[in-house]
Amino acid sequence: MKIVSKDISVIAVFHPGKQPIPYRFKLENKEIQVDEILGTERVSFGNSSSIIYYCESNFPPDSSSECSYAKRYELKYHIGECRWTLYKI
């Protein structure tokens, strides 16, 4: 996996007292469904706290292939900034 660290728009489910659950995100005008969350990890860098989600999804076909393909990636939720990034892909 390589570090991308790209800001993205995410649809997530928030429950009181629990961490948010990503449901779908937009990447290059394509909506990607979060099919499976393989794990999570809470990390802190200085005063900044984040949650990293280890995910897997079926990505839609691109110009080089006609079939969708499964891919693992990491989403990061920056708690203090209420911001999502596609961290690694």
N, C-alpha and C positions, 0 to 999 in steps of 0.2 A: 504494500500500500504506500502511496505517496501523500504527503501533506498538501492539501488544497487550500484549506482555511478560507472558504468562500461564503459570504453572507447569503442566506436563503430565506424564503418565506415558507413557514411551516404551519400546518393545521395540527393542533395538539389538543389532548384532553387533559384538563386540570381538575383534580379532586382535592377538596380541603384536606390539608395535612399530609398530602402525598406529593411525590415528584411528578412533573408533567410527563405525558406519554405521547410521543410523536406519532401521528397517524398518516400524514401525507405531506410532501414538500414539492416545491417547484424548482427544476433545474433546467436551464436553457430552454424555457418555454415548454417543457414537458413535465407533467405531473407524475410523481413517483409515489406509489403506495408503499408504506413501510410494512412489509409482509411479516417480518419476524424481528423481535428484539432479542438478541443473543445474550446480552448482559449490560450492566450499567456500572459506572464508576464515578464517584464524587472526587474531584480534584480541586486543590487550592493553589493559587500562585499569588503570593503577597496578600492583598486585600480582596482579590477576585476569586470567587468560587464558581465552579462549573460542574455540570453533569455530562459525562461522555456516554453516549448510547452506541453499543456495538450492534449493527443491524445488517439485515440481508433483504434484498428485494429483487424482483424480476424487472429489469430495465427494458424499456421498449426498444424495438429494432432501430439501428442507426443506418447511416448510408453504406456502411461496409457489410452489414448482414441483414438478413430478412427475418430472422427469428429473435424473439426476446431472450435475454440471458440473465442468469442469477449473478448477483454481485454483492460482495460484502463491503461495508463502508462504516464510517463513524460520524455521528452527528454530535455536536456539542451545544449545550444550552448554557449560556452565560447568565447566571442567576441574577446578579445585581443589575445587569443591563437589559434583561428580558429579551435576549437576542440569540438567534440560532445560526450556527455555521455548519457547513459540510466540512468536517475537519480532515478526514482521510478517505481516499477512495482507491 
